[in-house]
Amino acid sequence: MPEIDFTIDRQSGRLALHIKGIAGPACDNVAKLAKELLGEPGREQPTAEYHLRPQVRPQIRSQSGARGG
Amino acid sequence: MSKYLSFEAEIFANRRLLLAALADIGYADVEEGEALTLYGYQGDARADTAEIVVRRQHVGAASNDLGFRRTAAGYVPIISVFDQRTLLSGQLVVRLRTAYSERVVQEVQRRLHGTARRTVEGSVVKIRVRF
């Protein structure tokens, strides 16, 4: 399940967030929403996960239950 | 599939969330307009203008107006050094920034139709939003 971990430091008021579990472009959409509300980040860093390609497996339906004959 | 962002600038990008954050820290009475004149603690007009103003009557007897000037990047606070040092025990900007951050998290949660789990560790608030 995709999630965002927000960390607010009440001593400085600084906010950091970590977007996790979202494929590349969708991750960028969430980052865009954060920037819309917070302005340009002081730091933006894709983590190792970011560069992973989403795995899409072709689904092959079995015809074992075919009727007729 | 993962990205880390940190925000440190003292700019408030969203007007509605800024107003909510101001109310959260006790400044619900604000004046809005174009290039409103800011006044000092003696009633003297200052050179600065702002689009969102908390008038000194709502701040404190010895305080100046608190202003927020609209820029392309968002609202920039115009707060005297005196007020920064004295209001809310010298924590005005930090408290406002924290309140704004909390509002941002609520807004993200709302827009993504997510659920939030909040934990506090000392001075650090951690909120996990799942969607």
N, CA and C atoms of all chains as a GROMACS GRO file, in nm:
protein
  600
    1MET      N    1   0.084  -0.120   0.000
    1MET     CA    2   0.000   0.000   0.000
    1MET      C    3   0.088   0.125   0.000
    2PRO      N    4   0.063   0.219  -0.092
    2PRO     CA    5   0.145   0.341  -0.093
    2PRO      C    6   0.125   0.422   0.034
    3GLU      N    7   0.230   0.488   0.073
    3GLU     CA    8   0.220   0.570   0.195
    3GLU      C    9   0.319   0.686   0.191
    4ILE      N   10   0.290   0.784   0.272
    4ILE     CA   11   0.381   0.898   0.287
    4ILE      C   12   0.413   0.912   0.435
    5ASP      N   13   0.540   0.912   0.466
    5ASP     CA   14   0.582   0.936   0.605
    5ASP      C   15   0.620   1.082   0.620
    6PHE      N   16   0.543   1.155   0.700
    6PHE     CA   17   0.574   1.295   0.728
    6PHE      C   18   0.647   1.304   0.861
    7THR      N   19   0.745   1.389   0.867
    7THR     CA   20   0.815   1.416   0.993
    7THR      C   21   0.816   1.566   1.014
    8ILE      N   22   0.756   1.608   1.125
    8ILE     CA   23   0.754   1.752   1.160
    8ILE      C   24   0.838   1.772   1.284
    9ASP      N   25   0.940   1.854   1.272
    9ASP     CA   26   1.024   1.887   1.387
    9ASP      C   27   0.965   2.013   1.454
   10ARG      N   28   0.908   1.995   1.573
   10ARG     CA   29   0.842   2.108   1.637
   10ARG      C   30   0.940   2.210   1.694
   11GLN      N   31   1.067   2.177   1.697
   11GLN     CA   32   1.166   2.273   1.745
   11GLN      C   33   1.208   2.370   1.634
   12SER      N   34   1.192   2.325   1.510
   12SER     CA   35   1.230   2.412   1.399
   12SER      C   36   1.112   2.441   1.305
   13GLY      N   37   1.009   2.358   1.315
   13GLY     CA   38   0.895   2.371   1.225
   13GLY      C   39   0.919   2.306   1.090
   14ARG      N   40   1.035   2.244   1.074
   14ARG     CA   41   1.068   2.184   0.945
   14ARG      C   42   0.985   2.058   0.918
   15LEU      N   43   0.956   2.040   0.792
   15LEU     CA   44   0.878   1.923   0.750
   15LEU      C   45   0.959   1.845   0.648
   16ALA      N   46   0.962   1.715   0.667
   16ALA     CA   47   1.022   1.626   0.567
   16ALA      C   48   0.921   1.518   0.537
   17LEU      N   49   0.927   1.468   0.416
   17LEU     CA   50   0.835   1.359   0.384
   17LEU      C   51   0.903   1.256   0.295
   18HIS      N   52   0.860   1.136   0.312
   18HIS     CA   53   0.915   1.023   0.238
   18HIS      C   54   0.799   0.950   0.173
   19ILE      N   55   0.798   0.953   0.040
   19ILE     CA   56   0.691   0.888  -0.036
   19ILE      C   57   0.738   0.746  -0.067
   20LYS      N   58   0.656   0.649  -0.035
   20LYS     CA   59   0.699   0.511  -0.051
   20LYS      C   60   0.593   0.426  -0.121
   21GLY      N   61   0.643   0.332  -0.198
   21GLY     CA   62   0.552   0.231  -0.254
   21GLY      C   63   0.470   0.278  -0.372
   22ILE      N   64   0.518   0.379  -0.442
   22ILE     CA   65   0.443   0.429  -0.558
   22ILE      C   66   0.535   0.426  -0.680
   23ALA      N   67   0.482   0.380  -0.793
   23ALA     CA   68   0.561   0.374  -0.915
   23ALA      C   69   0.598   0.514  -0.962
   24GLY      N   70   0.712   0.526  -1.033
   24GLY     CA   71   0.775   0.652  -1.071
   24GLY      C   72   0.685   0.772  -1.097
   25PRO      N   73   0.608   0.774  -1.206
   25PRO     CA   74   0.529   0.893  -1.239
   25PRO      C   75   0.425   0.926  -1.132
   26ALA      N   76   0.362   0.825  -1.074
   26ALA     CA   77   0.262   0.849  -0.969
   26ALA      C   78   0.330   0.910  -0.846
   27CYS      N   79   0.452   0.866  -0.820
   27CYS     CA   80   0.529   0.922  -0.709
   27CYS      C   81   0.554   1.071  -0.734
   28ASP      N   82   0.583   1.104  -0.859
   28ASP     CA   83   0.606   1.244  -0.893
   28ASP      C   84   0.479   1.327  -0.875
   29ASN      N   85   0.364   1.265  -0.899
   29ASN     CA   86   0.237   1.338  -0.880
   29ASN      C   87   0.216   1.374  -0.732
   30VAL      N   88   0.251   1.282  -0.644
   30VAL     CA   89   0.238   1.310  -0.501
   30VAL      C   90   0.338   1.417  -0.460
   31ALA      N   91   0.459   1.408  -0.516
   31ALA     CA   92   0.561   1.511  -0.486
   31ALA      C   93   0.513   1.648  -0.535
   32LYS      N   94   0.444   1.647  -0.649
   32LYS     CA   95   0.392   1.772  -0.705
   32LYS      C   96   0.287   1.834  -0.611
   33LEU      N   97   0.203   1.749  -0.554
   33LEU     CA   98   0.102   1.797  -0.459
   33LEU      C   99   0.171   1.860  -0.337
   34ALA      N  100   0.276   1.793  -0.289
   34ALA     CA  101   0.350   1.846  -0.173
   34ALA      C  102   0.412   1.982  -0.206
   35LYS      N  103   0.464   1.994  -0.326
   35LYS     CA  104   0.527   2.121  -0.366
   35LYS      C  105   0.423   2.232  -0.382
   36GLU      N  106   0.304   2.193  -0.429
   36GLU     CA  107   0.197   2.292  -0.443
   36GLU      C  108   0.164   2.354  -0.308
   37LEU      N  109   0.168   2.274  -0.203
   37LEU     CA  110   0.130   2.321  -0.069
   37LEU      C  111   0.247   2.377   0.009
   38LEU      N  112   0.368   2.335  -0.026
   38LEU     CA  113   0.484   2.370   0.056
   38LEU      C  114   0.589   2.454  -0.017
   39GLY      N  115   0.574   2.468  -0.147
   39GLY     CA  116   0.676   2.539  -0.223
   39GLY      C  117   0.788   2.444  -0.262
   40GLU      N  118   0.892   2.501  -0.316
   40GLU     CA  119   1.003   2.417  -0.362
   40GLU      C  120   1.079   2.360  -0.243
   41PRO      N  121   1.110   2.233  -0.246
   41PRO     CA  122   1.182   2.173  -0.133
   41PRO      C  123   1.327   2.217  -0.128
   42GLY      N  124   1.381   2.221  -0.007
   42GLY     CA  125   1.524   2.247   0.007
   42GLY      C  126   1.605   2.130  -0.043
   43ARG      N  127   1.544   2.014  -0.035
   43ARG     CA  128   1.612   1.892  -0.077
   43ARG      C  129   1.511   1.796  -0.136
   44GLU      N  130   1.548   1.735  -0.248
   44GLU     CA  131   1.461   1.636  -0.311
   44GLU      C  132   1.549   1.525  -0.362
   45GLN      N  133   1.522   1.406  -0.315
   45GLN     CA  134   1.613   1.296  -0.347
   45GLN      C  135   1.535   1.168  -0.375
   46PRO      N  136   1.540   1.121  -0.499
   46PRO     CA  137   1.481   0.990  -0.524
   46PRO      C  138   1.562   0.885  -0.450
   47THR      N  139   1.497   0.795  -0.384
   47THR     CA  140   1.569   0.688  -0.316
   47THR      C  141   1.587   0.572  -0.413
   48ALA      N  142   1.659   0.471  -0.368
   48ALA     CA  143   1.692   0.359  -0.458
   48ALA      C  144   1.565   0.297  -0.517
   49GLU      N  145   1.461   0.291  -0.437
   49GLU     CA  146   1.334   0.232  -0.483
   49GLU      C  147   1.277   0.304  -0.605
   50TYR      N  148   1.301   0.436  -0.610
   50TYR     CA  149   1.241   0.519  -0.713
   50TYR      C  150   1.276   0.468  -0.852
   51HIS      N  151   1.399   0.419  -0.866
   51HIS     CA  152   1.448   0.380  -0.998
   51HIS      C  153   1.404   0.240  -1.040
   52LEU      N  154   1.338   0.171  -0.951
   52LEU     CA  155   1.287   0.040  -0.987
   52LEU      C  156   1.169   0.057  -1.082
   53ARG      N  157   1.167  -0.026  -1.184
   53ARG     CA  158   1.054  -0.022  -1.275
   53ARG      C  159   0.939  -0.103  -1.215
   54PRO      N  160   0.820  -0.049  -1.227
   54PRO     CA  161   0.708  -0.130  -1.178
   54PRO      C  162   0.699  -0.260  -1.256
   55GLN      N  163   0.680  -0.370  -1.186
   55GLN     CA  164   0.674  -0.499  -1.255
   55GLN      C  165   0.531  -0.528  -1.299
   56VAL      N  166   0.517  -0.548  -1.426
   56VAL     CA  167   0.385  -0.580  -1.480
   56VAL      C  168   0.394  -0.719  -1.541
   57ARG      N  169   0.318  -0.810  -1.487
   57ARG     CA  170   0.320  -0.946  -1.539
   57ARG      C  171   0.198  -0.968  -1.627
   58PRO      N  172   0.220  -1.023  -1.748
   58PRO     CA  173   0.103  -1.052  -1.832
   58PRO      C  174   0.017  -1.159  -1.767
   59GLN      N  175  -0.111  -1.139  -1.772
   59GLN     CA  176  -0.200  -1.238  -1.713
   59GLN      C  177  -0.248  -1.333  -1.822
   60ILE      N  178  -0.225  -1.460  -1.799
   60ILE     CA  179  -0.269  -1.561  -1.895
   60ILE      C  180  -0.380  -1.640  -1.830
   61ARG      N  181  -0.495  -1.636  -1.890
   61ARG     CA  182  -0.607  -1.708  -1.832
   61ARG      C  183  -0.607  -1.853  -1.879
   62SER      N  184  -0.623  -1.937  -1.782
   62SER     CA  185  -0.629  -2.079  -1.812
   62SER      C  186  -0.765  -2.113  -1.874
   63GLN      N  187  -0.761  -2.197  -1.972
   63GLN     CA  188  -0.886  -2.241  -2.036
   63GLN      C  189  -0.924  -2.380  -1.989
   64SER      N  190  -0.864  -2.421  -1.876
   64SER     CA  191  -0.884  -2.558  -1.830
   64SER      C  192  -1.031  -2.591  -1.802
   65GLY      N  193  -1.106  -2.488  -1.769
   65GLY     CA  194  -1.246  -2.514  -1.736
   65GLY      C  195  -1.336  -2.502  -1.860
   66ALA      N  196  -1.278  -2.519  -1.978
   66ALA     CA  197  -1.358  -2.498  -2.099
   66ALA      C  198  -1.474  -2.597  -2.108
   67ARG      N  199  -1.584  -2.540  -2.153
   67ARG     CA  200  -1.702  -2.626  -2.163
   67ARG      C  201  -1.719  -2.679  -2.304
   68GLY      N  202  -1.817  -2.764  -2.319
   68GLY     CA  203  -1.854  -2.809  -2.452
   68GLY      C  204  -1.798  -2.948  -2.481
   69GLY      N  205  -1.811  -2.990  -2.605
   69GLY     CA  206  -1.756  -3.114  -2.650
   69GLY      C  207  -1.848  -3.224  -2.625
   70MET      N  208   1.038   0.430  -0.694
   70MET     CA  209   0.910   0.422  -0.626
   70MET      C  210   0.913   0.491  -0.492
   71SER      N  211   1.017   0.568  -0.470
   71SER     CA  212   1.029   0.629  -0.340
   71SER      C  213   1.106   0.759  -0.354
   72LYS      N  214   1.065   0.855  -0.276
   72LYS     CA  215   1.128   0.986  -0.288
   72LYS      C  216   1.127   1.055  -0.153
   73TYR      N  217   1.235   1.129  -0.126
   73TYR     CA  218   1.246   1.200   0.000
   73TYR      C  219   1.253   1.350  -0.029
   74LEU      N  220   1.171   1.428   0.041
   74LEU     CA  221   1.172   1.573   0.022
   74LEU      C  222   1.174   1.640   0.159
   75SER      N  223   1.250   1.748   0.171
   75SER     CA  224   1.247   1.825   0.295
   75SER      C  225   1.226   1.973   0.261
   76PHE      N  226   1.150   2.040   0.349
   76PHE     CA  227   1.111   2.179   0.324
   76PHE      C  228   1.156   2.265   0.441
   77GLU      N  229   1.228   2.369   0.412
   77GLU     CA  230   1.282   2.453   0.519
   77GLU      C  231   1.252   2.601   0.501
   78ALA      N  232   1.212   2.641   0.382
   78ALA     CA  233   1.194   2.783   0.354
   78ALA      C  234   1.079   2.842   0.435
   79GLU      N  235   1.092   2.968   0.472
   79GLU     CA  236   0.988   3.036   0.550
   79GLU      C  237   0.887   3.100   0.457
   80ILE      N  238   0.837   3.023   0.364
   80ILE     CA  239   0.734   3.071   0.272
   80ILE      C  240   0.613   2.979   0.285
   81PHE      N  241   0.496   3.041   0.283
   81PHE     CA  242   0.374   2.963   0.299
   81PHE      C  243   0.302   2.965   0.164
   82ALA      N  244   0.304   2.852   0.097
   82ALA     CA  245   0.260   2.849  -0.042
   82ALA      C  246   0.109   2.860  -0.058
   83ASN      N  247   0.033   2.815   0.041
   83ASN     CA  248  -0.112   2.808   0.026
   83ASN      C  249  -0.182   2.904   0.121
   84ARG      N  250  -0.261   2.993   0.066
   84ARG     CA  251  -0.328   3.096   0.146
   84ARG      C  252  -0.422   3.036   0.251
   85ARG      N  253  -0.506   2.942   0.207
   85ARG     CA  254  -0.607   2.885   0.297
   85ARG      C  255  -0.541   2.813   0.415
   86LEU      N  256  -0.435   2.740   0.386
   86LEU     CA  257  -0.366   2.667   0.494
   86LEU      C  258  -0.292   2.764   0.586
   87LEU      N  259  -0.242   2.873   0.529
   87LEU     CA  260  -0.176   2.975   0.613
   87LEU      C  261  -0.278   3.037   0.710
   88LEU      N  262  -0.396   3.071   0.660
   88LEU     CA  263  -0.499   3.129   0.747
   88LEU      C  264  -0.539   3.031   0.857
   89ALA      N  265  -0.550   2.904   0.820
   89ALA     CA  266  -0.585   2.802   0.919
   89ALA      C  267  -0.475   2.788   1.024
   90ALA      N  268  -0.351   2.791   0.978
   90ALA     CA  269  -0.238   2.778   1.071
   90ALA      C  270  -0.230   2.898   1.165
   91LEU      N  271  -0.257   3.017   1.112
   91LEU     CA  272  -0.259   3.136   1.197
   91LEU      C  273  -0.367   3.123   1.304
   92ALA      N  274  -0.484   3.073   1.265
   92ALA     CA  275  -0.592   3.054   1.363
   92ALA      C  276  -0.550   2.950   1.467
   93ASP      N  277  -0.480   2.847   1.423
   93ASP     CA  278  -0.437   2.740   1.515
   93ASP      C  279  -0.346   2.793   1.626
   94ILE      N  280  -0.268   2.895   1.595
   94ILE     CA  281  -0.176   2.946   1.698
   94ILE      C  282  -0.232   3.072   1.766
   95GLY      N  283  -0.360   3.101   1.739
   95GLY     CA  284  -0.426   3.207   1.814
   95GLY      C  285  -0.447   3.337   1.741
   96TYR      N  286  -0.420   3.339   1.611
   96TYR     CA  287  -0.438   3.463   1.535
   96TYR      C  288  -0.546   3.441   1.427
   97ALA      N  289  -0.669   3.433   1.472
   97ALA     CA  290  -0.779   3.407   1.380
   97ALA      C  291  -0.829   3.534   1.312
   98ASP      N  292  -0.805   3.649   1.378
   98ASP     CA  293  -0.852   3.775   1.320
   98ASP      C  294  -0.748   3.830   1.223
   99VAL      N  295  -0.777   3.818   1.096
   99VAL     CA  296  -0.684   3.867   0.994
   99VAL      C  297  -0.757   3.961   0.900
  100GLU      N  298  -0.679   4.047   0.839
  100GLU     CA  299  -0.732   4.138   0.737
  100GLU      C  300  -0.668   4.100   0.606
  101GLU      N  301  -0.748   4.094   0.500
  101GLU     CA  302  -0.693   4.059   0.369
  101GLU      C  303  -0.722   4.170   0.269
  102GLY      N  304  -0.631   4.193   0.179
  102GLY     CA  305  -0.649   4.294   0.076
  102GLY      C  306  -0.523   4.306  -0.006
  103GLU      N  307  -0.524   4.405  -0.093
  103GLU     CA  308  -0.407   4.426  -0.178
  103GLU      C  309  -0.318   4.533  -0.117
  104ALA      N  310  -0.192   4.501  -0.099
  104ALA     CA  311  -0.091   4.597  -0.051
  104ALA      C  312  -0.140   4.678   0.070
  105LEU      N  313  -0.183   4.606   0.171
  105LEU     CA  314  -0.229   4.673   0.295
  105LEU      C  315  -0.110   4.732   0.369
  106THR      N  316  -0.129   4.852   0.419
  106THR     CA  317  -0.021   4.917   0.495
  106THR      C  318  -0.004   4.848   0.630
  107LEU      N  319   0.120   4.828   0.668
  107LEU     CA  320   0.150   4.770   0.799
  107LEU      C  321   0.182   4.884   0.896
  108TYR      N  322   0.135   4.868   1.020
  108TYR     CA  323   0.157   4.971   1.122
  108TYR      C  324   0.242   4.917   1.236
  109GLY      N  325   0.324   5.007   1.288
  109GLY     CA  326   0.410   4.971   1.399
  109GLY      C  327   0.338   4.986   1.532
  110TYR      N  328   0.406   4.956   1.639
  110TYR     CA  329   0.342   4.952   1.771
  110TYR      C  330   0.294   5.089   1.818
  111GLN      N  331   0.348   5.197   1.759
  111GLN     CA  332   0.304   5.332   1.795
  111GLN      C  333   0.199   5.386   1.698
  112GLY      N  334   0.153   5.300   1.609
  112GLY     CA  335   0.054   5.342   1.511
  112GLY      C  336   0.116   5.407   1.388
  113ASP      N  337   0.246   5.398   1.376
  113ASP     CA  338   0.317   5.457   1.263
  113ASP      C  339   0.312   5.364   1.142
  114ALA      N  340   0.283   5.422   1.025
  114ALA     CA  341   0.278   5.342   0.903
  114ALA      C  342   0.418   5.299   0.863
  115ARG      N  343   0.431   5.174   0.830
  115ARG     CA  344   0.560   5.119   0.786
  115ARG      C  345   0.568   5.120   0.634
  116ALA      N  346   0.689   5.110   0.586
  116ALA     CA  347   0.708   5.110   0.440
  116ALA      C  348   0.656   4.981   0.377
  117ASP      N  349   0.655   4.875   0.454
  117ASP     CA  350   0.613   4.745   0.399
  117ASP      C  351   0.462   4.736   0.383
  118THR      N  352   0.422   4.660   0.285
  118THR     CA  353   0.279   4.628   0.268
  118THR      C  354   0.265   4.477   0.262
  119ALA      N  355   0.142   4.431   0.282
  119ALA     CA  356   0.118   4.286   0.279
  119ALA      C  357  -0.025   4.259   0.237
  120GLU      N  358  -0.050   4.136   0.195
  120GLU     CA  359  -0.184   4.096   0.151
  120GLU      C  360  -0.264   4.027   0.262
  121ILE      N  361  -0.194   3.976   0.360
  121ILE     CA  362  -0.259   3.919   0.479
  121ILE      C  363  -0.196   3.987   0.600
  122VAL      N  364  -0.282   4.043   0.688
  122VAL     CA  365  -0.228   4.117   0.802
  122VAL      C  366  -0.302   4.078   0.930
  123VAL      N  367  -0.224   4.052   1.034
  123VAL     CA  368  -0.281   4.041   1.169
  123VAL      C  369  -0.250   4.174   1.235
  124ARG      N  370  -0.356   4.251   1.263
  124ARG     CA  371  -0.335   4.384   1.319
  124ARG      C  372  -0.284   4.375   1.462
  125ARG      N  373  -0.205   4.472   1.499
  125ARG     CA  374  -0.137   4.470   1.629
  125ARG      C  375  -0.235   4.462   1.745
  126GLN      N  376  -0.359   4.513   1.723
  126GLN     CA  377  -0.460   4.505   1.829
  126GLN      C  378  -0.487   4.359   1.868
  127HIS      N  379  -0.469   4.268   1.772
  127HIS     CA  380  -0.495   4.127   1.797
  127HIS      C  381  -0.368   4.051   1.836
  128VAL      N  382  -0.258   4.123   1.843
  128VAL     CA  383  -0.129   4.057   1.870
  128VAL      C  384  -0.083   4.086   2.012
  129GLY      N  385  -0.069   4.214   2.044
  129GLY     CA  386  -0.023   4.251   2.177
  129GLY      C  387   0.003   4.400   2.183
  130ALA      N  388  -0.003   4.456   2.303
  130ALA     CA  389   0.005   4.601   2.319
  130ALA      C  390   0.134   4.660   2.262
  131ALA      N  391   0.244   4.589   2.277
  131ALA     CA  392   0.373   4.642   2.232
  131ALA      C  393   0.414   4.588   2.096
  132SER      N  394   0.320   4.522   2.030
  132SER     CA  395   0.356   4.456   1.904
  132SER      C  396   0.325   4.541   1.782
  133ASN      N  397   0.385   4.499   1.674
  133ASN     CA  398   0.359   4.559   1.543
  133ASN      C  399   0.262   4.468   1.467
  134ASP      N  400   0.209   4.519   1.356
  134ASP     CA  401   0.129   4.432   1.270
  134ASP      C  402   0.215   4.317   1.220
  135LEU      N  403   0.151   4.201   1.204
  135LEU     CA  404   0.218   4.087   1.141
  135LEU      C  405   0.168   4.079   0.997
  136GLY      N  406   0.259   4.080   0.903
  136GLY     CA  407   0.217   4.079   0.763
  136GLY      C  408   0.267   3.958   0.687
  137PHE      N  409   0.195   3.928   0.579
  137PHE     CA  410   0.238   3.821   0.488
  137PHE      C  411   0.221   3.874   0.346
  138ARG      N  412   0.333   3.893   0.281
  138ARG     CA  413   0.331   3.951   0.146
  138ARG      C  414   0.323   3.840   0.042
  139ARG      N  415   0.230   3.855  -0.050
  139ARG     CA  416   0.214   3.753  -0.154
  139ARG      C  417   0.325   3.767  -0.258
  140THR      N  418   0.390   3.658  -0.290
  140THR     CA  419   0.490   3.654  -0.396
  140THR      C  420   0.455   3.538  -0.489
  141ALA      N  421   0.531   3.524  -0.595
  141ALA     CA  422   0.505   3.413  -0.688
  141ALA      C  423   0.523   3.278  -0.619
  142ALA      N  424   0.609   3.272  -0.520
  142ALA     CA  425   0.637   3.145  -0.452
  142ALA      C  426   0.541   3.117  -0.337
  143GLY      N  427   0.469   3.220  -0.292
  143GLY     CA  428   0.381   3.203  -0.177
  143GLY      C  429   0.386   3.327  -0.089
  144TYR      N  430   0.340   3.312   0.034
  144TYR     CA  431   0.333   3.425   0.126
  144TYR      C  432   0.458   3.430   0.214
  145VAL      N  433   0.522   3.547   0.212
  145VAL     CA  434   0.646   3.567   0.288
  145VAL      C  435   0.612   3.648   0.413
  146PRO      N  436   0.649   3.598   0.532
  146PRO     CA  437   0.616   3.674   0.653
  146PRO      C  438   0.697   3.802   0.665
  147ILE      N  439   0.628   3.907   0.709
  147ILE     CA  440   0.696   4.034   0.742
  147ILE      C  441   0.670   4.057   0.890
  148ILE      N  442   0.762   4.015   0.970
  148ILE     CA  443   0.746   4.018   1.116
  148ILE      C  444   0.870   4.083   1.174
  149SER      N  445   0.849   4.184   1.257
  149SER     CA  446   0.964   4.257   1.312
  149SER      C  447   1.050   4.164   1.398
  150VAL      N  448   1.175   4.199   1.409
  150VAL     CA  449   1.268   4.120   1.491
  150VAL      C  450   1.218   4.117   1.635
  151PHE      N  451   1.165   4.231   1.682
  151PHE     CA  452   1.112   4.238   1.819
  151PHE      C  453   1.002   4.134   1.839
  152ASP      N  454   0.907   4.132   1.745
  152ASP     CA  455   0.796   4.037   1.759
  152ASP      C  456   0.842   3.893   1.746
  153GLN      N  457   0.938   3.870   1.660
  153GLN     CA  458   0.990   3.733   1.648
  153GLN      C  459   1.053   3.687   1.778
  154ARG      N  460   1.114   3.782   1.850
  154ARG     CA  461   1.182   3.747   1.975
  154ARG      C  462   1.087   3.735   2.093
  155THR      N  463   0.974   3.804   2.086
  155THR     CA  464   0.889   3.811   2.205
  155THR      C  465   0.758   3.731   2.195
  156LEU      N  466   0.697   3.728   2.077
  156LEU     CA  467   0.566   3.662   2.068
  156LEU      C  468   0.578   3.511   2.084
  157LEU      N  469   0.484   3.454   2.155
  157LEU     CA  470   0.481   3.309   2.181
  157LEU      C  471   0.617   3.261   2.231
  158SER      N  472   0.671   3.336   2.326
  158SER     CA  473   0.801   3.304   2.387
  158SER      C  474   0.912   3.292   2.283
  159GLY      N  475   0.903   3.376   2.182
  159GLY     CA  476   1.007   3.376   2.079
  159GLY      C  477   0.992   3.264   1.978
  160GLN      N  478   0.877   3.195   1.983
  160GLN     CA  479   0.857   3.079   1.896
  160GLN      C  480   0.753   3.105   1.787
  161LEU      N  481   0.722   3.230   1.763
  161LEU     CA  482   0.614   3.261   1.669
  161LEU      C  483   0.633   3.193   1.534
  162VAL      N  484   0.747   3.215   1.472
  162VAL     CA  485   0.769   3.161   1.336
  162VAL      C  486   0.772   3.009   1.338
  163VAL      N  487   0.837   2.953   1.439
  163VAL     CA  488   0.845   2.807   1.449
  163VAL      C  489   0.706   2.747   1.472
  164ARG      N  490   0.628   2.810   1.561
  164ARG     CA  491   0.493   2.759   1.589
  164ARG      C  492   0.404   2.770   1.464
  165LEU      N  493   0.420   2.879   1.391
  165LEU     CA  494   0.341   2.896   1.270
  165LEU      C  495   0.380   2.793   1.166
  166ARG      N  496   0.510   2.775   1.151
  166ARG     CA  497   0.560   2.676   1.054
  166ARG      C  498   0.510   2.535   1.088
  167THR      N  499   0.513   2.503   1.217
  167THR     CA  500   0.467   2.371   1.262
  167THR      C  501   0.318   2.355   1.236
  168ALA      N  502   0.240   2.459   1.270
  168ALA     CA  503   0.095   2.453   1.248
  168ALA      C  504   0.066   2.439   1.099
  169TYR      N  505   0.141   2.510   1.017
  169TYR     CA  506   0.122   2.502   0.872
  169TYR      C  507   0.154   2.361   0.822
  170SER      N  508   0.261   2.305   0.873
  170SER     CA  509   0.300   2.169   0.832
  170SER      C  510   0.190   2.069   0.867
  171GLU      N  511   0.132   2.084   0.987
  171GLU     CA  512   0.024   1.994   1.028
  171GLU      C  513  -0.095   2.009   0.933
  172ARG      N  514  -0.124   2.131   0.895
  172ARG     CA  515  -0.235   2.155   0.801
  172ARG      C  516  -0.206   2.094   0.664
  173VAL      N  517  -0.080   2.101   0.623
  173VAL     CA  518  -0.042   2.042   0.494
  173VAL      C  519  -0.067   1.891   0.496
  174VAL      N  520  -0.029   1.827   0.605
  174VAL     CA  521  -0.049   1.682   0.615
  174VAL      C  522  -0.198   1.649   0.606
  175GLN      N  523  -0.280   1.725   0.677
  175GLN     CA  524  -0.426   1.704   0.672
  175GLN      C  525  -0.479   1.721   0.530
  176GLU      N  526  -0.426   1.820   0.461
  176GLU     CA  527  -0.473   1.848   0.324
  176GLU      C  528  -0.432   1.735   0.229
  177VAL      N  529  -0.309   1.688   0.243
  177VAL     CA  530  -0.263   1.576   0.158
  177VAL      C  531  -0.349   1.453   0.186
  178GLN      N  532  -0.372   1.426   0.313
  178GLN     CA  533  -0.455   1.311   0.351
  178GLN      C  534  -0.595   1.323   0.288
  179ARG      N  535  -0.651   1.442   0.295
  179ARG     CA  536  -0.785   1.464   0.241
  179ARG      C  537  -0.788   1.443   0.091
  180ARG      N  538  -0.689   1.500   0.022
  180ARG     CA  539  -0.691   1.492  -0.125
  180ARG      C  540  -0.665   1.350  -0.175
  181LEU      N  541  -0.588   1.275  -0.098
  181LEU     CA  542  -0.556   1.138  -0.141
  181LEU      C  543  -0.655   1.036  -0.082
  182HIS      N  544  -0.753   1.086  -0.008
  182HIS     CA  545  -0.850   0.999   0.059
  182HIS      C  546  -0.779   0.894   0.143
  183GLY      N  547  -0.681   0.940   0.216
  183GLY     CA  548  -0.598   0.847   0.293
  183GLY      C  549  -0.637   0.839   0.439
  184THR      N  550  -0.569   0.751   0.509
  184THR     CA  551  -0.584   0.739   0.654
  184THR      C  552  -0.451   0.779   0.717
  185ALA      N  553  -0.457   0.833   0.838
  185ALA     CA  554  -0.334   0.882   0.901
  185ALA      C  555  -0.312   0.816   1.036
  186ARG      N  556  -0.186   0.789   1.065
  186ARG     CA  557  -0.148   0.738   1.198
  186ARG      C  558  -0.039   0.830   1.250
  187ARG      N  559  -0.063   0.884   1.368
  187ARG     CA  560   0.025   0.987   1.422
  187ARG      C  561   0.096   0.938   1.547
  188THR      N  562   0.226   0.962   1.555
  188THR     CA  563   0.302   0.931   1.675
  188THR      C  564   0.389   1.052   1.708
  189VAL      N  565   0.417   1.068   1.836
  189VAL     CA  566   0.501   1.180   1.881
  189VAL      C  567   0.620   1.123   1.956
  190GLU      N  568   0.739   1.162   1.914
  190GLU     CA  569   0.862   1.120   1.983
  190GLU      C  570   0.937   1.246   2.022
  191GLY      N  571   0.920   1.288   2.146
  191GLY     CA  572   0.984   1.412   2.190
  191GLY      C  573   0.928   1.530   2.115
  192SER      N  574   1.014   1.601   2.046
  192SER     CA  575   0.969   1.718   1.971
  192SER      C  576   0.937   1.684   1.825
  193VAL      N  577   0.944   1.557   1.793
  193VAL     CA  578   0.922   1.516   1.655
  193VAL      C  579   0.786   1.448   1.640
  194VAL      N  580   0.707   1.500   1.546
  194VAL     CA  581   0.577   1.440   1.516
  194VAL      C  582   0.592   1.360   1.387
  195LYS      N  583   0.550   1.233   1.394
  195LYS     CA  584   0.554   1.149   1.274
  195LYS      C  585   0.412   1.111   1.236
  196ILE      N  586   0.380   1.135   1.111
  196ILE     CA  587   0.245   1.103   1.062
  196ILE      C  588   0.259   1.018   0.936
  197ARG      N  589   0.201   0.901   0.940
  197ARG     CA  590   0.204   0.814   0.822
  197ARG      C  591   0.067   0.818   0.756
  198VAL      N  592   0.065   0.859   0.630
  198VAL     CA  593  -0.060   0.865   0.554
  198VAL      C  594  -0.058   0.751   0.454
  199ARG      N  595  -0.158   0.665   0.461
  199ARG     CA  596  -0.173   0.556   0.366
  199ARG      C  597  -0.291   0.584   0.275
  200PHE      N  598  -0.274   0.548   0.150
  200PHE     CA  599  -0.384   0.576   0.056
  200PHE      C  600  -0.386   0.471  -0.055
   0.00000   0.00000   0.00000
